[in-house]
Amino acid sequence: MSSLNIKKIFGFFHLAEKLKTTFRYSETKGVRQESSAEHSWRLALMALVIAKELNLDINLEKALKIALIHDLAEVVSGDVDFTLIVKRKISPAEKLKRETQAMEKIKKFLPIKSRD
């Protein structure tokens, strides 16, 4: 692995760390805003436990990958909660556009093999 790839990977990790300070639109039960990192971690944990407990025939590796990266675009775009779409404050097309543009920026931090 080249030193350029290692620099890109650590740049990506640094960017992903910003999920810790990217807050979600909704609040937690403790009446504070939850970070996107907290949300993603909990979702990954839920997928792991529920898949085992219910003997689900799913690709657990894929489910965990989805749980870990599904909100990564929020580092760039911020959280756009579904309630904003319901209230017509933002359109589904605009949300998709923002997230797609954000992921294109984020992917540039990764070596080509890791972009999928």
Secondary structure as the mmCIF struct_conf table of DSSP 4:
data_model
#
loop_
_struct_conf.conf_type_id
_struct_conf.id
_struct_conf.beg_label_comp_id
_struct_conf.beg_label_asym_id
_struct_conf.beg_label_seq_id
_struct_conf.end_label_comp_id
_struct_conf.end_label_asym_id
_struct_conf.end_label_seq_id
HELX_RH_AL_P HELX_RH_AL_P1 SER A 3 GLU A 17
HELX_RH_3T_P HELX_RH_3T_P1 LYS A 18 THR A 21
STRN STRN1 PHE A 23 GLU A 27
TURN_TY1_P TURN_TY1_P1 LYS A 29 GLY A 30
BEND BEND1 VAL A 31 ARG A 32
STRN STRN2 GLN A 33 SER A 35
HELX_RH_AL_P HELX_RH_AL_P2 SER A 36 GLU A 53
TURN_TY1_P TURN_TY1_P2 LEU A 54 ASN A 55
BEND BEND2 ILE A 58 ILE A 58
HELX_RH_AL_P HELX_RH_AL_P3 LEU A 60 ILE A 69
TURN_TY1_P TURN_TY1_P3 HIS A 70 ALA A 73
HELX_RH_AL_P HELX_RH_AL_P4 GLU A 74 SER A 77
HELX_RH_AL_P HELX_RH_AL_P5 PHE A 82 VAL A 86
TURN_TY1_P TURN_TY1_P4 LYS A 87 ARG A 88
BEND BEND3 LYS A 89 ILE A 90
HELX_RH_AL_P HELX_RH_AL_P6 PRO A 92 LYS A 107
TURN_TY1_P TURN_TY1_P5 LYS A 108 PHE A 109
BEND BEND4 LEU A 110 LEU A 110
HELX_RH_3T_P HELX_RH_3T_P2 ILE A 112 SER A 114
#
